[in-house]
Amino acid sequence: MALFAIWHETAAPGAAERLHCALLAEAPIVPERVTRVAIDTAQGRWQLSVFACANHFYGADAQLWSDPGGGTCIIHGLIWRIGSDKAALLDAQAVAALLARPGQTLPADIAGEYAILRLHPCGTAEAFGDPAGLHQIFHHSEGAPILSNRAAFVATVAGDRRPDSRAGLWLGAIGYRVGAASAWAAARQLPQGGRMTALATGSVSHVTALQLPAARGYVHGGEELLAAGLEQAKAAVRLAANGATLDLPITGGKDSRVVLAIALAAGLRDRLTLFTRGYAGHPDVVVGAQLAREIGIPHRREAPLGSDLPADLPPRAFLRLLAIIAWQTDGAMGGWDNVSGRTIGKATLVSGHLGEVLKGYAKRVPEGPRDGVEMVRLQAPFDPMELLRGPARAHLAEQLEEQMAAARAAGADEPDLPDLFYWQNRVPNWLGGIRSIKSFERQPILPLGVPALMRLAFQMTAAERKAELAHFKLIEAAAPELLDLPFAHQSWDRALGIASAPPVLAAPGSAFFGSWQWSINRVPEVRAALAGLFAEVEIPLWADVDRARFIDALRQRRFDYFDAISLLGFATAAIHQAGLGIALKLDGKEPAEARIDRFADATPARVTGHLDAVRGAATRNEDALILDGSGDIWFDGWLHAPDWPGATPVIEARVDGRIVASAAADMYRADLAQARIGDGHHGFSLMVDGEALRGADEVILAVPGREDGPAGGRLAVKSAAAKQGG
C-alpha cells in the first residue's frame, strides 16, 4: 500500500523538505519505503512524497515507478487485468504504460480497488481511483495543484489545518459522510468516478455525470452481464487463493454465500476453509457450520473481539479508541465501526462487500416521491436523537435533495433512489473510509465488485434488486446445491418462485453484541467521560448541534443501535475538531499519555442494587454458595446507577479474580418501576457455568474494574459434600 502527495513547488526548497517531514508525521503507518523527491518537468518542479509498505500482492518497490523519459506512477491498492481464466496483477510500471499520455484512461478490462497518481514529463499530474471510489483521492478545495490519497496531506501541504465546521455533521446524523467534503476545510474528496488533473496553474476535477441505461431490466442483457461477472469473479477468487488455502468468512446472509458459490465454481473446494465470527448458537454461526457440513469443508467459530465476553471498556480505553479512530481516519469515520488499525499485515481477505449494491438498499420502499430524510430513514438513522439545530438539519436535507434531483435527471425511478444513495455515498465514504486504514492490515478482494456485476446492478430494476435476483442467479449458476440451505433471519423472495427453507432465528435472550460500543450503556463512567469532554471543548460543532441536549441524553437516554451510531459519530467529529486525536501509526507504539486521557478521570459512578436470589445452588445466610453438582447457576437481582439513569450497568461474576460471566442490568421488573428505581429496566439474571466455580474460594458480583456491586453479591464458595462431611 502506498500513501502519496504531490504538489507544485512554489516556495524555497527548504520549505519542501519541511513538508516532507510533516507528511511522514501525518502518515498513519510506519512505512517500509519512504520516497521524497523533486521532479523537474516542462511545467516546473513538482514535489512528491510516497510512503509505501509491502502487502499481500506487491512489494513496496512495485508500487512506485519512475523514469526520466516517462514520468512517475504510484499505485495504492490492488489492480488486475481480467483474463479468460485468471487475473494478471498490474504493478506501477504496467499501469504507467497504460497511461502513457495525459487524458488516457485505463482499458475496460481492468478491475480492482485502487488509487493512481500519474505524473507525465510534460508536467501534467493526474489522479483517480477505482470506479466505486473505494480508494479515495483528495485535492485542494480552492484548486491549488495538490493531489493526495489522504485528506490530512492536502491540509498539511496547503498550510491550512482548519477543520471543516460542518463535515462532521453527517457522522452524527447517519454514521458516515455524504458528498465530497472531508473533515479538513482545505481538502475535498474526488467524487466517485472522477479524475483530477493538476497543472502548475492549478487543478480541476472531471466527473462523468450519472446516466442509467435507457432500457432497464434483467431481460436487457442481464444474462450476459451475469455470465461475464461470474467469470470475472472466479478469476478474482483465484487471484486471492494464488494456489494456497483460502479462508473464507461465512455468515447466514446472501453475500457471503454467493462468494462461497463463486469459490466452489472456481475449483477451490479442496482448498477452502470457512469461519464465522460470533457467539456460539448465534444464527450466523449455526448457518455457517451447517453450510460447511453440507459441502464437506472445515469450519470454525471465532469469538467476537477474541472473547465471548462483551468488551466493557473503561473510560480511558473507550476515549482512546475514539481518539485513535479520529486521527487515523482524518475525522472521516464515525466511531461505531471501530475503524482503527494496529499492525501492517500481508494477508488477504475475500469479502462479500459490494454485494449490497446488487440488492435493494431499502426493502420496504413506499410508492411515490419522498424527501431525502425519509429516503435515508428507510433503512438507516437520520439524527435519531434530534440533536441537529434547524439550519444544520436543513443544510443536510438540501444535500440529499440535490443528489435525488440529479439521480432523477439521470433516468432513475423513485425506488432506485435509495440504492443510488448507497452506491454514491455509503460505498466510497463508508466502505472506502474503512479501506483507508483496514487495507493496510490485510488486502481484500471483492468478487462481487467486478466490473460486469457492478454494471448489472443498475441494469436491473429496483424490483429485481429488491428480490435479490442477481444473488439467486449467481448461486444457481455457480453452486446450486447452496440454494436450498437456510439463511439466518431471511429467506429467498417469493417473487423468485423458489421454495425457500425456513430461516434460522435467534433463540430468545440470545446475545448479539459483544462489542466495545455498548460500553456507553453498560459502563456509566464512559457516559461521564463523554459528558465532560463535550462540556469542555469549544468547537464549531456546537454551532450546529444542541450541546445541552446532547449531554442530557448521555445522562437520561438508553442508546439503541441507531442512537449509538449517532453518538459515536458526533464524538469522533468533536475529538477531531478539538485536536484530541491520538497519532497511533500502524506498526507504531501507542503513546503512554494523551491529551484526551484527562477526561477519563471521572468519579466512579455510584451504584445501588441487591442480589435477590440464586438458582441452581443453595446459599447460607446470604454469604456462602453451596455447590451440589455442576449445572448452570443463575444470580438474579438488580443494579442501578442513579446519577446516570439511562445506563444499564454491567454486572460481572468474578471467581478468584477471573471474569467468568457478565450481563447488563437491563431487564424490566415491575417492582423496581413501582419503587421508582429508574424506569424499572435494571434487573439482571446472570448465568455462570457451575464448572467455573469448582475449586474456587469466592464469587463476587460487581461492576467492571471495581468491587462495587449489589448488596449480598460477595459469596464464599462451599462444597455440599464438604459441608455434609463436616
Secondary structure, 3 states (H helix, E strand, C coil): CEEEEEEECCCCHHHHHHHHHHHHHHCCECCCEEEEEEEEECCEEEEEEEEECCCCCCCHHHHEEEECCCEEEEEEEEEEECCCCCCEECCHHHHHHHCCCCCCCCCCCEEEEEEEEEECCCCCEEEEECCCCCCCCEEECCCCCEEECCHHHHHHHHCCCCECCCCCHHHHHCCECCCCECCECCEEECCCCEEEEEECCEEEEEECCCCCCCCCCCCCCHHHHHHHHHHHHHHHHHHHHCCCCEEEECCCCHHHHHHHHHHHHCCCHHHEEEEEECCCCCHHHHHHHHHHHHHCCCEEEECHHHCCCCCCCCHHHHHHHHHHHHHHCCCCECHHHCCCCCCCCCEEEECCCCHHHHCCCCCCCCCCCCCHHHHHCCCCCCCCCCCECHHHHHHHHHHHHHHHHHHHHCCCCHHHHHHHHHHHHHHHHHHHHHHHHHCCCEEEECHHHCHHHHHHHHHCCHHHHHCCHHHHHHHHHHCHHHCCCCCECCCCCHHHCCCCCCCECCCCCCCCCCCHHHHHHHCHHHHHHHHHHHHHCCCHHHHCECHHHHHHHHHHCCCCHHHHHHHHHHHHHHHHHCCCCCCCCECCCCCCCCHHHHHHCCCCCCCEEEEEEEECCEEECCCEEEECCCCCEEEEEEEECCCCCCCCCEEEEEECCEEEEEEECCEECHHHHHCCCCCCEEEEEEEECHHHHCCCCEEEEECCCCCCCCECCEEEEEEHHHHHHC
